[in-house]
Amino acid sequence: MVEKIFNSKAKTITFAALLIGCSTLISGLLGILKMRLLAGKFDVAFTLDCYFAAFRIPDLISAIIITGGIIVSFLPLFSEEFQKNEKSAWRLANNMINISFVILAGISFLIWFFAPYLIDFIVPGFSIDQKELTVDLTRIMFIAPLIFALSAVFSGILQHFDRFFAYSLAPILYNIGIIFGILFFTSFFPEDKMIFGVAYGVVFGSLLHLLIQIPPAIKCGFKYQFYFNIRDNQLIKIFYLIIPRMISQASSQINLIVITAIGSLLTAGSVAVFNFANNLYLFPVSIIGVSFAVAAFPSFSRSLVNGNQNEFVSALSLSLRQVILAIVPIGLMCFILRAQIVRVVLGTGEFGWTETRLTAASLGVFSLGIIFAGITPILIRAFFAFKDTKTPAILSVFSVGINILLSFAFVWIIDKNQLVSLWLSSFLKLGGIDDIRVIGLALAVTVTSIVQLVLLFVFLKRKVKEIPLREIRVSFAKVCIGSLVMVVVTYFSLRVALFFVDLTTFGAVLFQLMFAFTFGALAYVATLYLLHTKELYSLIKR
């Protein structure tokens, strides 16, 4: 029974998206638990600033070579090759595994030696002690991208065969590995070095991420062979597809590096505040936007490989409408409930009241961009299905350039313009906090997400001229009506909850959060039901 579930095949995009969404939800909840454990165990101004900064280089390499390269470039060509010659497709997979391992091993060796110089560039505002700790953490955690490179190939194999169960478990196990590190590995280090236990937890989690995907891949027909051919024609095609995507992902990570550098020059703890808020912001984006994009991508690819653009357009339209159905209310809910969310997730131990308020305010600004960031992954995957990685890459680089400029501009404006600073303090309830410049970083990300989505849609419409916009507009109008009702109900539910609790304890804040969220969500679903929203029906039926 367990083996049957483990190797089960998703039969529709919606089912696959729900499966991935559920696993992403569980992974996200574990991620929230991870953040709470980190906030309770380590100080924000020193240790956690170093911890988040240490992720920048491993994340840069992971995004460039793995997320941006291997996953999205390998799958379409593996699918195409598998239709022609299964043996050749498996040879391609083995070649990809072996070459990826060699490349990442070489990069790891270089990073080990050059880490001190790179960290000097990434966090110029850190003290010498902070930089030394960041270097040590970077060297440990850079083992993870080496493992993720192998895992990415197996992810592509499982997606081709629609085996999303094991694929969905991988990120859950990754977070479990990190939590294991926080709870157990830290006990093997002295108090001032306990954060090393978390770094080793990252490596342990990446290993679990790989191991869970190997058995079902073998069940699909994978058999390891030592095949190493850098001149393989299919591999060369993959590298041609990878290059634009690598540029896109590199620009995104460079963007985060610049933000980290700016944050290191602000008040101590700003790097951690931004990252905590950013992680909370990415939680719904991953659950909804990324889940649907990952689930829809194989269908997009197969439709175009078979020359059936009508099927592609239909799948794209449905995916967009279902993402909009879910992401719009979530974005608005995050804004209304931002203070309660941050207090429940992070309000413990070493995490102070000032950091709590700044993180809540940053989340509020981020939440205004959740809607746009949630739709973006679907459009990007649509380009990938056309084997066009160049257009999203160019638009990503352009968007990152805008974001970097806006980050500097907004931080400067908040610092120099007292009127803007006072208005933001009033709007986001930050009165009494002297330095709120970190809000400028979140504001820059939000504005950029809007620009990027608009550009992606404009350029995609040049490729797909038959996108049923009327169908999408009708669905969006119903979602807006439902969201308006939800906002009103959620706001009043927050006030009603005060009659039952006084918000001085964790349980009381959690009750208020769940009370308002539940009634708001019910109001939203009920409104959509009364409006006969077919996207809601399709989700329920699946």
Beta strands, then each sheet from edge to edge (+ up, - down):
end
